[in-house]
Amino acid sequence: MLSILNVAFPSLRADFPDVSQSALSWVLNLYTIVAGASLVVGGGVVDRTGRRRMLLLGAIGFAVGSIAFAAAPTVPV
C-alpha cells in the first residue's frame, strides 16, 4: 500500500513542477502516518463492528479519498 507512493512520486513531481521536492515528500510522510494510525485505530473498531462492514467502509473511504485527492488543484489542498 505505501510503496505505491514511491512509484507515484515522479508523476507527482511532474504534475506539480512549482512545488519543491521536500514539500512533496511531506505528502508521502503524511500518508504513511495516517495509514499507520488508521491501522491502530481500525483494529479496535473492527473488533467491535465486524470485519466485513469495516472492509466495505474502508474501501469506500479509500475510493472517495482517492478521487478527492486526484481532483486537488494544488499540493496543500
KELUM-772715 format. One line per field, with one value per atom (N, C-alpha, C): x, y, z. Coordinates in Angstrom, 2 decimals, always signed. Example, Ala and Ser with C-alpha at 12.3 -4.5 7.8 and 13.67 -1.06 7.14 Angstrom:
// KELUM-772715
east +13.19	+12.30	+13.20	+12.85	+13.67	+12.90 $
north -5.69	-4.50	-3.30	-2.25	-1.06	+0.03 $
up +7.80	+7.80	+7.80	+7.08	+7.14	+7.87 $
This chain:
// KELUM-772715
east +0.83	+0.00	+0.88	+1.85	+2.67	+3.70	+4.07	+5.08	+4.55	+3.23	+2.68	+3.02	+3.18	+3.55	+4.95	+5.85	+7.20	+7.19	+6.28	+6.15	+5.50	+4.55	+3.82	+4.57	+5.64	+6.34	+6.83	+7.42	+7.81	+6.63	+5.48	+4.29	+3.82	+3.86	+3.51	+4.45	+5.72	+6.74	+6.47	+6.06	+5.77	+4.48	+3.49	+2.22	+2.31	+3.23	+3.40	+4.84	+5.26	+6.66	+7.09	+6.14	+6.47	+6.69	+6.35	+6.46	+7.80	+8.47	+9.78	+9.66	+10.75	+10.77	+10.56	+11.07	+10.88	+9.42	+8.73	+7.30	+6.50	+6.86	+6.17	+6.48	+7.67	+7.99	+7.12	+6.64	+5.71	+4.40	+4.01	+2.81	+3.01	+4.18	+4.48	+4.50	+5.12	+5.21	+3.84	+3.01	+1.68	+0.81	+0.92	+0.17	+0.58	+1.87	+2.37	+1.89	+1.94	+1.49	+0.00	-0.79	-2.24	-2.56	-1.87	-2.11	-1.77	-0.66	-0.28	-1.26	-1.68	-2.65	-3.99	-4.36	-5.62	-5.60	-4.46	-4.35	-4.55	-3.96	-4.09	-5.53	-6.12	-7.50	-8.46	-8.22	-9.11	-9.18	-8.09	-8.10	-9.12	-9.17	-10.16	-11.59	-11.78	-13.12	-13.60	-12.71	-13.08	-13.51	-12.84	-13.21	-14.64	-15.07	-16.41	-17.49	-17.17	-18.21	-18.22	-17.14	-17.10	-16.21	-15.58	-14.61	-15.25	-16.35	-16.97	-17.41	-18.07	-18.56	-17.40	-16.34	-15.22	-14.42	-14.34	-13.68	-14.42	-15.74	-16.55	-16.41	-16.49	-16.35	-14.96	-13.94	-12.58	-12.37	-12.93	-12.80	-13.52	-14.70	-15.44	-14.69	-14.19	-13.42	-12.17	-11.49	-10.29	-10.63	-11.71	-12.11	-12.50	-13.29	-13.71	-12.49	-11.61	-10.41	-9.50	-9.36	-8.53	-9.07	-10.38	-11.00	-10.82	-11.01	-10.86	-9.42	-8.46	-7.06	-6.64	-7.20	-6.87	-7.40	-8.48	-9.09	-8.44	-7.53	-6.92	-6.09	-6.32	-5.59	-4.17	-3.91	-2.58	-2.19	-0.92	-0.42	-1.01	-1.06	-1.64	-3.10	-3.84	-5.26	-5.33 $
north -1.18	+0.00	+1.26	+1.31	+2.52	+2.62	+1.49	+1.54	+2.18	+2.24	+2.87	+4.35	+4.98	+6.39	+6.61	+5.68	+5.81	+5.67	+4.85	+4.69	+5.95	+6.53	+7.69	+9.01	+9.01	+10.25	+10.99	+10.31	+11.03	+11.68	+11.03	+11.63	+12.85	+12.77	+13.93	+15.09	+14.77	+15.79	+16.44	+15.64	+16.17	+17.00	+16.58	+17.30	+18.62	+18.71	+19.92	+20.41	+20.94	+21.33	+22.52	+23.33	+24.51	+24.19	+22.98	+22.59	+21.90	+22.24	+21.64	+20.16	+19.46	+18.02	+17.74	+18.60	+18.39	+18.57	+19.50	+19.68	+18.46	+17.92	+16.72	+15.51	+15.47	+14.34	+14.34	+15.53	+15.58	+14.88	+14.88	+14.14	+12.65	+12.13	+10.73	+10.47	+11.37	+11.20	+11.24	+12.19	+12.29	+11.08	+10.60	+9.41	+8.22	+8.07	+6.96	+7.07	+8.26	+8.46	+8.17	+8.68	+8.46	+6.98	+6.32	+4.89	+4.08	+4.40	+3.69	+3.93	+5.16	+5.48	+4.81	+4.74	+4.09	+2.60	+1.97	+0.55	+0.32	+1.18	+1.03	+1.24	+2.33	+2.64	+1.65	+1.33	+0.42	-0.97	-1.44	-2.76	-2.86	-1.84	-1.83	-1.71	-0.89	-0.71	-1.99	-2.67	-3.93	-4.98	-5.03	-5.99	-5.76	-4.51	-4.18	-4.25	-3.93	-3.81	-4.94	-5.65	-6.75	-6.43	-7.48	-7.31	-6.90	-7.53	-7.27	-5.81	-5.30	-3.93	-2.94	-3.16	-2.24	-2.33	-3.53	-3.66	-2.85	-2.95	-2.19	-0.69	-0.28	+1.13	+1.65	+0.86	+1.25	+1.39	+0.47	+0.53	+1.75	+2.03	+3.22	+4.49	+4.52	+5.68	+5.91	+4.83	+4.93	+5.45	+4.95	+5.39	+6.87	+7.27	+8.68	+9.58	+9.18	+9.95	+10.05	+8.96	+8.96	+9.90	+9.89	+10.79	+12.24	+12.51	+13.88	+14.36	+13.51	+13.90	+14.05	+13.25	+13.36	+14.67	+15.18	+16.41	+17.66	+17.47	+18.62	+19.43	+20.75	+21.58	+21.92	+21.88	+22.20	+21.20	+21.15	+20.20	+20.49	+21.73	+21.96	+21.54	+21.65	+21.25	+19.76 $
up +0.00	+0.00	+0.00	+0.83	+0.93	-0.19	-0.75	-1.81	-3.09	-3.26	-4.45	-4.49	-3.34	-3.32	-3.86	-3.58	-4.13	-5.64	-6.15	-7.59	-8.19	-7.47	-7.98	-7.80	-7.01	-6.72	-7.98	-8.96	-10.18	-10.92	-10.88	-11.52	-10.75	-9.42	-8.61	-8.91	-9.03	-9.32	-10.69	-11.65	-12.99	-13.00	-12.22	-12.18	-11.43	-10.47	-9.67	-9.75	-10.89	-11.06	-10.21	-9.76	-8.96	-7.49	-7.07	-5.67	-5.46	-4.36	-4.10	-3.79	-3.99	-3.72	-2.24	-1.37	+0.06	+0.46	-0.17	+0.13	-0.34	-1.50	-1.98	-1.11	-0.52	+0.35	+1.60	+1.99	+3.12	+2.80	+1.54	+1.13	+1.44	+1.11	+1.39	+2.89	+3.65	+5.10	+5.75	+5.37	+5.96	+5.62	+4.41	+4.01	+4.87	+5.10	+5.90	+7.35	+7.90	+9.28	+9.42	+8.50	+8.57	+8.37	+7.46	+7.24	+8.48	+9.14	+10.35	+11.49	+11.66	+12.72	+12.43	+11.17	+10.82	+11.14	+10.98	+11.31	+12.80	+13.61	+15.07	+15.51	+15.07	+15.45	+14.81	+13.56	+12.85	+13.44	+14.04	+14.67	+15.78	+16.60	+17.69	+17.18	+16.17	+15.61	+14.93	+14.25	+13.57	+14.59	+15.73	+16.77	+17.26	+17.27	+17.78	+16.71	+15.46	+14.44	+13.41	+13.27	+12.30	+11.12	+10.61	+9.52	+8.21	+7.87	+6.57	+6.45	+7.48	+7.47	+7.36	+8.11	+8.09	+6.79	+6.20	+4.90	+3.85	+3.85	+2.90	+3.16	+4.41	+4.76	+4.40	+4.65	+4.30	+2.80	+2.05	+0.58	+0.02	+0.56	+0.11	+0.51	+1.74	+2.18	+1.36	+1.02	+0.19	-1.20	-1.78	-3.13	-3.13	-2.15	-2.06	-1.83	-0.93	-0.66	-1.88	-2.61	-3.81	-4.87	-5.04	-6.01	-5.59	-4.30	-3.80	-3.95	-3.64	-3.76	-5.22	-6.09	-7.52	-8.10	-7.53	-8.02	-7.40	-6.45	-5.78	-6.76	-6.81	-7.78	-7.34	-6.03	-5.51	-4.45	-4.13	-3.12	-1.73	-1.26	+0.07	+0.20	-0.88	-0.85	-0.68 $
